[in-house]
């Protein structure tokens, strides 16, 4: 009986600890900002810089159309009732 109660107590303690860490992390991200958002800002600015560099270069080859021009055209259709 004692081992069972101890096991339940340990599982409960672990769950409460994880919830506490989650709440603390949420408060930290709310007040100090998320490190993920800072990484996104850096990557966005780097991609803007690389896009301006690539736009000044002449395009070496144009991409061919993957989908044929006849694909996706509107076609009149009549419903045939039997």
N, C-alpha and C positions, 0 to 999 in steps of 0.2 A: 504494500500500500504506500509506503514511504517513497519508493522508487517512482511510482506512478505520479504522485503529487509533485515530486522534484522535477520530473520530466515535463509535466504541464507547466510548472512555474518557469522553467528554463525557456520553453517555447514561447510562453507569454512575454517573458523578459526580452527575448530576442525580437519579437514582433513590435513591442513597445519601443525598443531602442531604434529599430529601423524607421518606425513612424516619426520618432523624434528627430532623427538625422534628416529625414525628408522635409519636415517642417522647417528645420533650421536652414537647410539648403534653399528652400523656397523664399524665406525671409532674406537671406543673403543675396539671392538673385534679384529680388524685388528692390532692395535698397542700393546695392552696388552694381547691378547689371550682370548679365550672363556672359561668361567668357566665350560662349558659342556665338553670341551676336557680334562680339569684337572680331572674331575670326571671319565671320561673314562679311563684315565691313571691309576687312583687309583684302579678302579674296575678290570682292566686288570692285574695289579700286584697282587691284592688279589686273582684273579682266578688262576694265575700261582702258587701262594703259596699253595692254596688249592689243586690244581692238583698234586703237588709234594708230598703233604701229603697223598693224596688218593692213589697214585701209590705205595707207600711203604707198604700199607696194602694189605694183600692177598684178592683176590676177593672172596666175600662170595657166590655169585651165578652168573653163567653165564646166559646171556640173550638167550632166545630161538629165533629161526628164526621166523619172522612174516610171511614172504613170503615163500611159498613152493618152493622146488628146481625145480619143473617142470614149474613154472610160468616164463614167459618171455623168454622161449627158442625159438630159431629160427626154424621156420617150413617152409618147402618148400611149395609153393602154386602155383597152376596153375589157370589161368584165363579161365573160360569156356564161350565161346561165343555161343549165341543161334541164 
